[in-house]
Amino acid sequence: MRIPAKGMDEAALFGAMAAYREHDLDTKGGRTWAYVYDPGRPDVDRIAKRALVEWYDENALDPTVFPSLLRFENEVVGMARTHLRGGPDVVGHFTSGGTESCMMAVKSARDRARELRPDLDRPTMVLPVTAHPAFHKGAHYFDVEVVTVPVDTTTWKVDPEVMAGAVDDRTILMVASAVSYAHGVVDPVPELGALALERDLLFHVDGCIGGFVLPYFRRLGEPVTDFDFSVPGVTSMSMDFHKYAYCPKGASLVLYRDASIRRHQLYAKAAWTGYTVINTTFQSTKSGGPLAATWAVLNYVGDDGFLDIAARTLAARKEIVAGVDTIPELEVMGTPESNLVALTSATGPGGADLVNVFDVVDRMRTHRWFVQPQLGFAGSKANIHLSIGGASLPLVPELIEDFRTAVAEAVAAPTPAADPAIVELLAGLDPDALDAATFDALLEGAGIGASADGGTDLPDEGTAGINAILDVCPAPLAERLLVEYFNRLYVPPRD
Ligand SMILES: Cc1ncc(COP(=O)(O)O)c(C=O)c1O
């Protein structure tokens, strides 16, 4: 591979790129139930793309030379603060995504602890097992120890008393979700806020996926637990625009109760030979496009537009839950409070699953739906995730009928479950003691062996086999297998 000696002409170039995209999921139309967010309004997309392109070249590294970006950011933060019922002291920053927002909250907590508690050498943060991996990633990057606590396996929410039991004098931060990705429920934020105040702790509420839509669901009459800055004790929040505010990817926000906490997020460097660096987020040079597009979409759609999209989304969720109730082999996990739903297998009299949900995921793919597999963990069984949005409603009847068919097919001709001998073997493996050849063999066994050009193939026969193996692996082994897989997947093609 090398840069072509002569540049391609535009038509050939885009023709080649379109061919690369042949197997990509559809981003619009509502058949993809994770990763992409379709408001069901092409005009929103048009506005977002226009602003994205018009500002893509401006650099948010230095707002003094691109003052429009400073203005956009302060106004976007202001709108979000009102949406999340924050007072005039609440401040924040636009970030590149939910993970960056959550990681910034961890960094701020760590740097604040370093300043206020210089003798604390091994800080910890307490998370429910349902908290997004972004917090574990933040802990890993910023050297904070994670203490995870279980959640109730019926409601999928953390019990404040269990959380209180995990907090000690090393704790610098508590986290709750509004809503959790896996089950779409809100943790008991008011009780956790009281705990945070009592123990004088920072408390982050992760509203990355739920924070934007929940206030609309409340206005539509849903019983939404208080989860935002109206709750005393909440000190920071994250909320993504690139999910249910339907902005282009690269658009999220972290908010703090006041600037004295937010100060710890900022980074400045004058001690070098070049331009002065002052960064609000991870990135230094960053396109102004996503921020401009967020400002544009919020102002274009408006509150009434978002309420309308939320009403269609809520109607779709209700229809999906009711439809799944008519399929005896499937059940909804917990009581979804936002627009995310997890479907798992019902159990038979002996306690065995009635259907293999990973098998159902693959069969749905043949019916041209992408529904997302989620592995079992900490009492939460293997399940199918659906992110419901503004384009979902008209598709629900067809979705439910195809689920019915896919379940019937998976019951009639199930893909074989993981071999018990393999399960036993995997359970006993220490990932740190395995060599490259053993990982090659394990990946081969999972159906993702080496490809002809030296990399690793993407699975083309469905993912049920891989998921079955990952589902029975202890988490450290599954994590290591995933790393080994990606380490083989991302390799340049050989000539
Ligand atoms: C609750 C929650 N937090 C954080 C994230 C991470 O967001 P991103 O994928 O934008 O980094 C997600 C993503 O779905 C999420 O659902």
The ligand as an SDF file (V2000), in Angstrom:
LIG
                    3D

 16 16  0  0  0  0  0  0  0  0999 V2000
  -24.6990    5.6210   29.6600 C   0  0  0  0  0  0  0  0  0  0  0  0
  -23.5870    5.8110   28.6760 C   0  0  0  0  0  0  0  0  0  0  0  0
  -22.4510    6.4490   29.0620 N   0  0  0  0  0  0  0  0  0  0  0  0
  -21.4300    6.6460   28.2270 C   0  0  0  0  0  0  0  0  0  0  0  0
  -21.4770    6.2110   26.9210 C   0  0  0  0  0  0  0  0  0  0  0  0
  -20.3010    6.4090   25.9980 C   0  0  0  0  0  0  0  0  0  0  0  0
  -20.6550    7.2280   24.9350 O   0  0  0  0  0  0  0  0  0  0  0  0
  -19.7940    7.3110   23.5670 P   0  0  0  0  0  0  0  0  0  0  0  0
  -20.0410    6.0330   22.8370 O   0  0  0  0  0  0  0  0  0  0  0  0
  -20.3640    8.5190   22.9010 O   0  0  0  0  0  0  0  0  0  0  0  0
  -18.3650    7.4830   23.9310 O   0  0  0  0  0  0  0  0  0  0  0  0
  -22.6400    5.5460   26.4740 C   0  0  0  0  0  0  0  0  0  0  0  0
  -22.7280    5.0350   25.1020 C   0  0  0  0  0  0  0  0  0  0  0  0
  -23.6910    4.4450   24.6920 O   0  0  0  0  0  0  0  0  0  0  0  0
  -23.7120    5.3440   27.3730 C   0  0  0  0  0  0  0  0  0  0  0  0
  -24.8330    4.7090   27.0070 O   0  0  0  0  0  0  0  0  0  0  0  0
  1  2  1  0
  2  3  1  0
  2 15  2  0
  3  4  2  0
  4  5  1  0
  5  6  1  0
  5 12  2  0
  6  7  1  0
  7  8  1  0
  8  9  2  0
  8 10  1  0
  8 11  1  0
 12 13  1  0
 12 15  1  0
 13 14  2  0
 15 16  1  0
M  END
$$$$
